[in-house]
Amino acid sequence: MNGVTVSSVCKCLGVSTSGYYAWRKRQANTAQKYNDLKAVYWQHHARLGAPSLVHDMHDLGYSMSERTVGRMLKKLGLRSRIARKYKHTTDSNHRLPTAPNLLERQFTVIQPNKVWTTDITYIRTTQGWLYLCVMLDLFSRRIVGWQTSHRIDRQLVCDAFNYAMARQGYPMGVMVHSLAKQCFSGSQYCSRDFRALLLTNNCVQSMSGSLAQYTAHVGIMQ
């Protein structure tokens, strides 16, 4: 293919060079549109459908109808989920499989979206306890994704991870580090759903067992 130019290929195909670049731009904009829709979908805990999400897309500057949002959600395989009955779980002595500590206290990261640390904390509100799960990028020490819920379950951590992936453009090979035991959030990160989600997104799971070591260096949730 040496010596072949875009203009020569366009001429052979009978299309203009400007038309080709306009098509490329439309493809990039379409991909961004889908990523933004996935981001707002997970931001609302996957509980909203097209009638509600269309307003979020308008806020992001997209001019589209509820029907268009519905078609996009269908293409992505996303649909609103009815909230399940509350089930409180704080199992820190679970017997679920855990991941090895791949981070090994290496808290200095030189690139974004290489290592995310995650944890769950709780906030007292007038309506009861609210649980907050965050994903923190060790490179920037900034929160890249979060979710809140009145339930501390595997869905909370899955939604937080999905939101972070959508906001960051679905990076490949992220190491996601959390606590395994000795804390109330261990079983959520060891759940089959969360481990399958990491595998589907080509991410690597890492876990440590000491809350003191984890928070002293990472500083998450402090």
N, C-alpha and C positions, 0 to 999 in steps of 0.2 A: 504493500500500500504506500511505498515511498513515493513522494511527488504528487500524491492525490490531495487535492484541496477541497474545501467545502464548496466553493463556487463551481468547481468542475463536476462534483457529484450532483449538486442541485441542477446544473444544466442538463445532465444526463437524465435526471428524473423529471425534468420539465417544470421545476418549481423555482421561484426566486430565492436568492440568498436572504433577503430581508424577511420573506415569508417563513423560511426555515428558522431564523433566530427568533421570530415572533412566536413560532410554535414551541421552541425550547423554553421561552419565558413563560408561556401558558402552562407548560408541564410543571415547571418549578413552582408556580403560584398554586396550582392544584394540589401538589404534594403538601405545601405549607398549610393550605386550607384544611386538608384532612388531619394534619397533625394538630392544628389549633382546635378542631372539633373534638378530637380525642382528649385533648387537655381539659377542655371545659366539661366533657362528659365525666371524666374521673374526678374532677374538682367537686362535682356534685354527687360524689359517692355512687355514680352509675345509677342514680334513682330518677333522673329526669329524661324525658323523651324530647322529640322534635319541637312540640309546642312551647316548651320552656327554653330549650337550648338555642332556638333561633334568636332569642333576645340577646344571649351572650355573644353569638356570632355577629350580631349587629353592633354590639359594643366594641368588638374587635375590628370593626370597619368593613365587614363583609355585607354585601347587599344580596340577600338570598331569601327565598321563601321557606315556610315551614315544610312544604312538600320536598324542596331540595335537600334540606337538612335530614328529613326522614329517609330519602334515598341514599344519602351519604352514610347514615348510621347503618342502614341495611347492608350496604356494600362492605362496611367495616365489621359487620357481625355484632353490632352493639345494640342493646335495647334496654329500656328502663327496667330496673329490678325492684320488685316489691320488698319492702323491709321485712326481714324475718323477725320472729319473736325473740325478744331479748334473752340472751343467755350469758350470764356473767361467768368469766373464767379467769383465774389468776394462778394457774398451775405453774409453779416454778420448779417442781420436782417431777416433771414429766419424764417419760421414757421414750420420747420420740428421738429419731436419729439426729445427731448434731454434725456440724461441719468442722473441719480442722481450722485452727487459727493461722490463716495464711497472711494476715496483716503483720503479726509478730512485732507489734509496737513500732512499726515503720510509719510514723504519722506525718512525715514530710513527703508530699506528692508534688511532682513537677508539671503535671498536666491535668486539665479538667476532665471530669467524667471517667476517671481511672479507679478511684476508690470513693465509695459512699459509705458513711456510717449511719446507723439508724437506731432509734430507740423510741420508747413510748413513755409519756408522762401523763399526769392527770391534773385536771383543773376543777376546782370547786365552783359551781354556779348555783344560781337560785333554783334551778330545776334539777339539781343533782350533779353527780360527777360527769365531767366531759373528758374523754381520753384523746390525746393528741399524739400522732405518730409523725415523725419527720425523717427526711433523708437529707444528710449533710454531705456536701462535697469537700473532701479533705484538702483539695487544692486551694479553693477560695475560702473555705470555712463558712460557706453560705448555705442556707437551706434551699435545696433545689426541688423539693416536693414535700407535701404534708397532707394529712387528712385528720378530721376529727370525727368522733362518734361517741354515742352513749354506751356502746358495747366495746369491750376489749377482746377482740377475737381476730382470727386470721384474715377476715375481710378488711379490717382496718389497715393492716400492714400491706396487704395486696393492693388496696386502693391508693395508698400513699406511694407505693413503688410505681404503679401504673401512671399516676399523675406526674411523678418525677421524670419517668421515661418520656412521656409526651412533651413535657416542657423543655427537656434537653435534646429533643430531636432523635430519640431512640439510639443512643450511643451503644457501641458493641464492646463486649468484654469488660464491663464494669464489675469490680469486686465490691460486693455488698457485705459489710461487716456489722455484726450485731452481737448481743449477748446470747449465750446458749441457756444457761441456768443461773441460779442464785439471784434471780430477779423475776418480777411478776410477768414480764413480757416474753420470757424464753420460749414458751410453747408456740406462740404465734409465728415466730420466725422459723421454727422447726416443722411447721405443719406441711403436709404434702402439697397443699395448694400453693403456698408461697415458694417452696422449692421447685415446683413444676413451672411456676411463673418465671423464676430466674433462669431456668434451663431453656424455656421457650425464647427468652430474650438474649440468649448467649451470655449470661452473666455468671459470675463465680461467687459462691457463698463462702463467707469466712465468719468464724465465731470465736469468742473468748468467753471464759467463765468467770472472770473477776470484775465485778462492778467497779471496784476502787481503781484498778489499773485502767480500765476503759475510760472512765470519766475524768481521771486526773490528767490524761494526755490529750484526749479528743476535745473535752470541754462541752460535749453535747448535752443539752438540756440543763445547763447550769445558768 
